[in-house]
Amino acid sequence: MFDLKLPDYEIILWINHNDFGKELEKEILPITRDLEIYDDVEKEGIKSYSWIIPSWVEAMVLGGKFK
């Protein structure tokens, strides 16, 4: 049947897809290279990424790396 379980934790990141955003994207993608991108959408000049994270601690660590 269908797996209707929601992900444990999800980090969503929106980036303006301009010159600055493209440079920022180059810094962010290596940080997340070990994670599978759950969703990757570009719409109206904004790029959206989301990652599924298995634990609260890992989500907080990744969020801290984005700062």
Secondary structure, DSSP 8 states (H G I E B T S, - for coil): -------SEEEEEEEE-SHHHHHHHHHHHHHTTTS-EEEEEEETTEEEEEEEESSHHHHHHHHHHH-
